Amino acid sequence: MVRIDKENYYLDIAETVLERGTCLRRNFGAIIVNHDQIISTGYVGAPRGRKNCIDLGTCIREQKQVPRGERYELCRSVHAEANAIIHASRNQMIGATLYLVGKEASTGEYVKNAAPCSMCKRQIINAGIKKVIIRNTKTKFTAIYVDDWIDNDESLDGTLGY
């Protein structure tokens, strides 16, 4: 038996978490890990007590054909990264790693070029998370150091999307 590496171990857990997602476009699962301990999990879904898009059977961003990475104020959902951050204390997240997996709702394929949106990036920075690991395929992933987002602030040039 070949032992799975830690990155894919945690990405597999995040992938299981995304199965609770309620988005009709893309579902993501996120887990925050610090010192080899899972601190928090999060998936895409409407705020507590509100109806989810899968319950309503419609997505306003899909209806309006909003491109990926834009107009998130129209979205009913809280993103996976934000939900994971909401459920942990900052002290637990300082120096942590956030693992993120996204799948297309229509095909079940991994989201190509997945990355946190600009709002989630800001929350990740403020939470004190140091690294984000994003699944590209079942065994391949990209590691992003959050300091790069601080040093290369895309909000200054108005870059949208992923």
C-alpha positions as CSV (number, residue, x, y, z in Angstrom):
1,M,0.0,0.0,0.0
2,V,1.2,3.5,-0.9
3,R,0.6,6.1,1.8
4,I,-1.1,9.3,0.5
5,D,0.8,12.6,1.0
6,K,-0.6,15.1,3.5
7,E,-1.6,17.6,0.9
8,N,-3.8,15.1,-0.9
9,Y,-5.1,13.7,2.4
10,Y,-6.4,17.1,3.4
11,L,-7.6,17.9,-0.2
12,D,-9.6,14.6,-0.1
13,I,-11.3,15.8,3.1
14,A,-12.1,19.2,1.5
15,E,-13.5,17.3,-1.5
16,T,-15.8,15.4,0.8
17,V,-16.9,18.7,2.5
18,L,-17.8,20.2,-0.9
19,E,-20.5,17.5,-1.3
20,R,-22.6,19.5,1.1
21,G,-22.5,22.5,-1.3
22,T,-25.7,23.9,-2.6
23,C,-24.6,25.9,-5.6
24,L,-26.0,25.2,-9.1
25,R,-22.8,26.4,-10.8
26,R,-19.8,25.4,-8.7
27,N,-19.3,23.8,-5.3
28,F,-16.2,24.2,-3.2
29,G,-15.0,22.6,0.0
30,A,-12.5,24.2,2.3
31,I,-10.7,23.1,5.4
32,I,-8.3,25.0,7.5
33,V,-5.4,23.0,9.0
34,N,-2.8,24.2,11.6
35,H,-0.2,22.0,13.2
36,D,-1.7,18.9,11.5
37,Q,-5.1,19.6,13.1
38,I,-8.3,20.4,11.2
39,I,-9.5,23.7,12.7
40,S,-12.6,24.3,10.6
41,T,-14.5,23.3,7.4
42,G,-16.7,25.2,5.0
43,Y,-18.7,24.7,1.9
44,V,-20.8,26.8,-0.4
45,G,-24.3,27.5,0.8
46,A,-26.8,30.2,1.6
47,P,-26.7,31.9,5.0
48,R,-28.4,29.9,7.8
49,G,-32.1,30.0,7.5
50,R,-32.2,31.2,3.9
51,K,-33.1,28.9,1.0
52,N,-30.3,27.5,-1.0
53,C,-30.2,27.7,-4.8
54,I,-30.7,24.0,-5.2
55,D,-33.9,24.3,-3.1
56,L,-35.1,27.2,-5.3
57,G,-34.0,25.5,-8.5
58,T,-32.5,28.7,-9.8
59,C,-29.3,30.8,-9.8
60,I,-29.6,34.6,-10.5
61,R,-25.9,34.7,-11.7
62,E,-26.6,31.9,-14.1
63,Q,-29.8,33.5,-15.3
64,K,-28.0,36.8,-16.0
65,Q,-25.0,34.9,-17.5
66,V,-22.6,36.6,-15.1
67,P,-19.0,35.5,-15.9
68,R,-17.1,33.5,-13.4
69,G,-15.3,35.7,-10.9
70,E,-17.7,38.6,-11.2
71,R,-20.7,40.1,-9.5
72,Y,-20.7,38.0,-6.3
73,E,-23.0,40.5,-4.7
74,L,-25.8,38.8,-6.7
75,C,-24.9,35.3,-5.2
76,R,-27.1,33.8,-2.5
77,S,-24.2,31.8,-1.1
78,V,-21.4,32.2,1.4
79,H,-18.2,30.9,-0.1
80,A,-16.5,27.8,1.3
81,E,-13.4,29.7,2.4
82,A,-15.5,32.3,4.2
83,N,-17.6,29.7,5.9
84,A,-14.4,27.9,7.1
85,I,-13.0,31.2,8.4
86,I,-16.3,32.2,10.1
87,H,-16.2,29.0,12.2
88,A,-12.7,29.3,13.6
89,S,-11.0,31.8,15.8
90,R,-8.2,34.0,14.4
91,N,-5.7,32.6,17.0
92,Q,-6.3,29.1,15.5
93,M,-5.8,30.3,11.9
94,I,-2.6,32.3,12.3
95,G,0.0,30.4,10.2
96,A,-2.5,27.8,9.0
97,T,-3.1,26.3,5.6
98,L,-6.4,26.4,3.8
99,Y,-7.1,23.5,1.5
100,L,-9.6,24.2,-1.3
101,V,-11.3,21.9,-3.8
102,G,-13.9,23.0,-6.4
103,K,-16.1,21.0,-8.8
104,E,-18.4,22.1,-11.6
105,A,-22.0,21.3,-10.6
106,S,-23.0,20.3,-14.1
107,T,-20.1,17.9,-14.9
108,G,-18.5,17.0,-11.6
109,E,-15.1,18.0,-13.1
110,Y,-12.6,19.9,-11.0
111,V,-12.8,23.7,-11.5
112,K,-10.0,24.7,-13.8
113,N,-7.8,27.5,-12.5
114,A,-9.7,27.5,-9.2
115,A,-8.7,30.3,-6.8
116,P,-10.4,32.3,-4.0
117,C,-12.3,35.3,-5.2
118,S,-11.1,38.8,-4.2
119,M,-13.3,39.0,-1.2
120,C,-12.2,35.6,0.1
121,K,-8.6,36.5,-0.5
122,R,-9.1,39.5,1.8
123,Q,-10.6,37.3,4.4
124,I,-7.8,34.8,4.2
125,I,-5.2,37.5,4.5
126,N,-7.0,39.0,7.6
127,A,-7.5,35.5,9.2
128,G,-3.7,35.1,9.3
129,I,-3.7,32.0,7.0
130,K,-0.3,31.6,5.4
131,K,-0.8,29.2,2.5
132,V,-3.7,28.0,0.3
133,I,-3.5,24.7,-1.5
134,I,-5.9,24.2,-4.4
135,R,-6.7,20.9,-6.1
136,N,-6.1,20.8,-9.9
137,T,-6.6,17.0,-10.4
138,K,-7.1,14.1,-8.1
139,T,-3.4,14.1,-7.2
140,K,-2.0,17.5,-8.5
141,F,-2.4,20.8,-6.7
142,T,-1.2,24.4,-6.6
143,A,0.3,26.0,-3.4
144,I,-0.1,29.7,-3.0
145,Y,1.6,31.7,-0.3
146,V,-0.8,34.4,1.0
147,D,2.1,36.9,1.2
148,D,2.1,36.9,-2.6
149,W,-1.4,38.3,-2.5
150,I,-0.3,41.1,-0.2
151,D,2.8,41.9,-2.3
152,N,0.9,41.6,-5.6
153,D,-2.4,43.4,-4.8
154,E,-4.6,42.9,-7.9
155,S,-7.2,45.2,-6.5
156,L,-5.0,48.1,-7.3
157,D,-5.3,47.5,-11.1
158,G,-9.0,46.4,-11.1
159,T,-8.3,42.8,-12.1
160,L,-11.5,40.7,-12.0
161,G,-12.2,37.0,-11.8
162,Y,-9.7,34.2,-11.3
